[in-house]
Amino acid sequence: MYKSEQLANSLKRLIQNGTWKFHEKLPSLRQQANQSGFSLITVMNAYQSLEAQGLIYSKEKSGYFVAGPKASAADPLDLTINDHIEINSIVFKYLKSTQSDQIIPFGSAFPDSQLLYSPKLIQTMGQLARQKRSYDQTPSLPPGHFALRQWIAQRYCMQGIQTDPSDIVITSGGLDALNLSLQALTQPGDYILLQATIFYGAWQAAERLGLKVISIPEHPEDGIDLEAFEQAVQNYPIKVCLLMLNSQNPIGYTVSDENKYRLAKLLHDYQIQLIEDDVYEELYYGSKKPLPMKYFDQQNLVLHCSSFSKTLGAGFRIGWVHAGKFSESIQHLQLMSTLSVNSFIQNALTEYLSHRHYEKHLKTLRSALQRYKKQFYQYLKTQLPTSCKIHYYPSGYFLWIELPVQINSLSIYEGLIQQNIGIAPSILFNTLEDQQHHIRINCSFELNDQLREALNQLVVLIKQLE
Ligand SMILES: Cc1ncc(COP(=O)(O)O)c(C=O)c1O
């Protein structure tokens, strides 16, 4: 027997006895050669033989995958399986490197702090700080201050989502809300579903909890690919998904109500829980706030997470989850981790929100973001080579730029950071090797000469690498 046949047979057994699951990624040719001790050529021949038998399939630039019952070599599912996420160190390194005040913050995840600054909130905090009774150092236990939860519940009701303050749990920001929700609904080793390109916090949460991730590709028009979603939940034991559908970070799209309705139906049909990340919910430009998935949820399948980080400041660390029947289990987890959310800030926010200053602040913030994002878009449109595509959506403060496929966005990041210019490369949002040619630009700043010059440097670098 040829060595390649010998190897192919032993790999075949691993597939047939379920050691390797459907659509699981096989070790790369080089890894397999190292592991098995066979030469690269032998491994290549073995993989080709398995592919010819329809037992595995290849995806361009992504490698080989185990073929599933519905997926033949001719019709592979466009899903990616990640059973060992390792993104935290990359995110850590990146966040550290962009932290300095000297760096032009095109890579920042937060809007310009000048836009978030609310004199009324600071005034309220000052007044509260001077009251002796506000110096209460007893931690407020979960689920957080009643008056704040009541204000949040009223806001859901205004959107037609019947909500009681007891449905809400106050958390230390939106990320804490996402982490607690995911922890409440999963066990290590479970499969969850994510969008292929999504906020790194979702990947970090999956890494922290030891979850396996099935990711679905973006749909070019609709944002979310519901066909891929259905294929994924049909083929994998997925019980939980974590998605962002409004002003999606990093790409920026907002999924239509029609598709949200269709997604809600799929969640219902397959009994899948959704953790909805909606921290940009207030940053729409039109006259109507986009509906969250929670609106379409008839069965308490959606946990809706949001925060004040993108509207008042991430430093306050106040977020929440509309947890419904999971409120109690999330509170139990809080009791074992963060315990409570800063009581003074909860009080100050409640006081501030009760005077309707927030609506005025949001209006000013939205209109500035709309103006600045347009300025960035128009400038970059005239400067970037035509081989680049700018994804522009009317909400939030990010532009997602697709570079020519041969440019790895990490090279752009590394080239610019030496000049004290930050950008967010796609490696922070997407784990696929063939999707590393995108960058996210934060446009929440008035476009002055210094920023224009920094954008020019970006354009120069892209042209050099084109
Ligand atoms: C999409 C998304 N979700 C959640 C978060 C976390 O929000 P918070 O700062 O409230 O924890 C962020 C922060 O950048 C984000 O961009």
The ligand as an SDF file (V2000), in Angstrom:
LIG
                    3D

 16 16  0  0  0  0  0  0  0  0999 V2000
  -20.1900   45.9720   19.1070 C   0  0  0  0  0  0  0  0  0  0  0  0
  -19.7880   46.2420   20.5010 C   0  0  0  0  0  0  0  0  0  0  0  0
  -20.3900   45.5590   21.4760 N   0  0  0  0  0  0  0  0  0  0  0  0
  -20.0590   45.7430   22.7630 C   0  0  0  0  0  0  0  0  0  0  0  0
  -19.0850   46.6420   23.1170 C   0  0  0  0  0  0  0  0  0  0  0  0
  -18.7280   46.7920   24.5570 C   0  0  0  0  0  0  0  0  0  0  0  0
  -19.3720   47.9010   25.0710 O   0  0  0  0  0  0  0  0  0  0  0  0
  -19.0450   48.4460   26.5360 P   0  0  0  0  0  0  0  0  0  0  0  0
  -17.9530   49.4480   26.3920 O   0  0  0  0  0  0  0  0  0  0  0  0
  -20.3420   49.0340   26.9840 O   0  0  0  0  0  0  0  0  0  0  0  0
  -18.6520   47.2860   27.3670 O   0  0  0  0  0  0  0  0  0  0  0  0
  -18.4290   47.3720   22.1300 C   0  0  0  0  0  0  0  0  0  0  0  0
  -17.3530   48.3110   22.4830 C   0  0  0  0  0  0  0  0  0  0  0  0
  -16.5570   48.7110   21.7000 O   0  0  0  0  0  0  0  0  0  0  0  0
  -18.7930   47.1640   20.7830 C   0  0  0  0  0  0  0  0  0  0  0  0
  -18.2010   47.8380   19.7920 O   0  0  0  0  0  0  0  0  0  0  0  0
  1  2  1  0
  2  3  1  0
  2 15  2  0
  3  4  2  0
  4  5  1  0
  5  6  1  0
  5 12  2  0
  6  7  1  0
  7  8  1  0
  8  9  2  0
  8 10  1  0
  8 11  1  0
 12 13  1  0
 12 15  1  0
 13 14  2  0
 15 16  1  0
M  END
$$$$
